Amino acid sequence: MTREEMLAYCLGKPGAWLDRPWEDDEVVKVGSRIFAFLGAPDGTARIGVKCGPSREVADEWLHRFPAAARPMPYVGRSGWNSLDLDAGIPDDELVEAVDGSYDTVVAKLPRRERPA
């Protein structure tokens, strides 16, 4: 899956919008919260997503895809992983990871910020 395809998929989620909070880094938010980190457009093709409620649950990705998954800096302890888009993780599993991250973030949004 390419970075452009992943960005398009993320932006297709209800209420999703693109933000650039740090220089060239792109993130996709729903409401006021990030559910996908994509980094700089000219950087490595990877996505940062919430892969579980804790580090222990998110570590399943590290065991299944040791060459393509790693804890995200700063937020990794909270279950966020960085997944390489072109390193062997099947597209359907990447999409499933985005869906899980989106659903987790939406569930924690105040009702007024949730997509209709």
C-alpha positions as CSV (number, residue, x, y, z in Angstrom):
1,M,0.0,0.0,0.0
2,T,1.4,3.4,-0.9
3,R,1.4,6.4,1.4
4,E,-1.1,8.2,-0.9
5,E,-3.5,5.2,-0.8
6,M,-3.3,5.1,3.0
7,L,-3.8,8.8,3.3
8,A,-6.9,8.6,1.0
9,Y,-8.2,5.7,3.1
10,C,-7.8,7.6,6.4
11,L,-9.4,10.7,5.0
12,G,-12.4,8.6,3.8
13,K,-13.3,7.8,7.4
14,P,-16.4,9.8,8.7
15,G,-15.3,13.2,10.2
16,A,-11.6,12.7,9.3
17,W,-9.4,15.7,8.3
18,L,-5.8,16.3,7.5
19,D,-3.6,18.4,9.9
20,R,0.0,19.5,9.9
21,P,0.8,20.3,13.5
22,W,4.6,19.9,13.2
23,E,6.4,21.4,10.2
24,D,5.8,19.0,7.3
25,D,4.4,16.1,9.3
26,E,0.9,15.1,8.4
27,V,-1.6,13.5,10.8
28,V,-5.2,12.6,10.3
29,K,-7.7,13.6,13.0
30,V,-11.3,12.9,13.9
31,G,-12.7,15.7,16.0
32,S,-9.7,17.1,17.9
33,R,-7.8,13.9,18.2
34,I,-5.2,12.1,16.0
35,F,-5.9,8.6,14.9
36,A,-3.1,8.3,12.3
37,F,0.4,9.7,12.0
38,L,1.8,9.7,8.5
39,G,4.9,11.9,8.9
40,A,6.3,14.0,6.1
41,P,5.1,13.3,2.5
42,D,8.7,12.8,1.3
43,G,9.6,10.6,4.3
44,T,9.4,6.8,4.9
45,A,6.1,5.2,3.9
46,R,4.7,4.3,7.4
47,I,1.7,5.0,9.6
48,G,1.4,5.4,13.3
49,V,-1.8,4.0,14.8
50,K,-3.2,3.0,18.1
51,C,-2.8,-0.8,18.1
52,G,-4.3,-1.5,21.5
53,P,-5.2,-0.1,24.9
54,S,-1.8,-1.0,26.3
55,R,1.8,-1.7,25.3
56,E,1.3,-5.4,26.0
57,V,-1.6,-5.6,23.5
58,A,0.1,-3.5,20.9
59,D,3.2,-5.7,21.1
60,E,1.3,-8.4,19.2
61,W,2.2,-6.4,16.0
62,L,5.9,-6.4,16.9
63,H,5.8,-10.2,17.2
64,R,3.9,-10.8,14.0
65,F,5.8,-8.2,11.9
66,P,9.2,-7.7,13.6
67,A,10.8,-6.1,10.5
68,A,7.9,-3.7,9.9
69,A,6.4,-2.7,13.3
70,R,7.9,-0.8,16.2
71,P,6.6,1.2,19.1
72,M,6.1,4.9,18.3
73,P,8.4,7.4,20.0
74,Y,6.8,9.3,22.9
75,V,3.3,7.6,22.7
76,G,4.4,4.0,22.2
77,R,3.9,3.2,25.9
78,S,0.2,3.9,25.3
79,G,-0.3,1.3,22.6
80,W,0.8,3.3,19.5
81,N,2.9,1.5,16.9
82,S,4.6,2.7,13.7
83,L,3.8,0.3,10.8
84,D,5.8,0.3,7.6
85,L,3.6,0.4,4.6
86,D,5.9,-1.4,2.2
87,A,7.6,-4.0,4.4
88,G,5.4,-7.0,4.2
89,I,2.3,-6.2,6.3
90,P,-0.7,-7.2,4.1
91,D,-2.9,-4.2,3.0
92,D,-6.0,-5.7,4.7
93,E,-4.1,-5.8,8.0
94,L,-3.0,-2.2,7.6
95,V,-6.6,-1.1,6.9
96,E,-7.7,-3.1,10.0
97,A,-5.1,-1.3,12.1
98,V,-6.4,2.1,10.9
99,D,-10.0,1.1,11.5
100,G,-9.1,0.0,15.1
101,S,-7.2,3.2,15.8
102,Y,-10.1,5.3,14.4
103,D,-12.7,3.4,16.4
104,T,-10.6,3.7,19.6
105,V,-10.2,7.4,19.2
106,V,-13.8,8.1,18.3
107,A,-15.0,6.1,21.3
108,K,-13.0,8.5,23.6
109,L,-14.2,11.7,21.9
110,P,-16.7,13.8,23.7
111,R,-20.1,13.2,22.1
112,R,-20.2,16.7,20.5
113,E,-17.0,15.9,18.6
114,R,-18.0,12.5,17.3
115,P,-18.9,12.2,13.6
116,A,-22.7,11.9,12.9
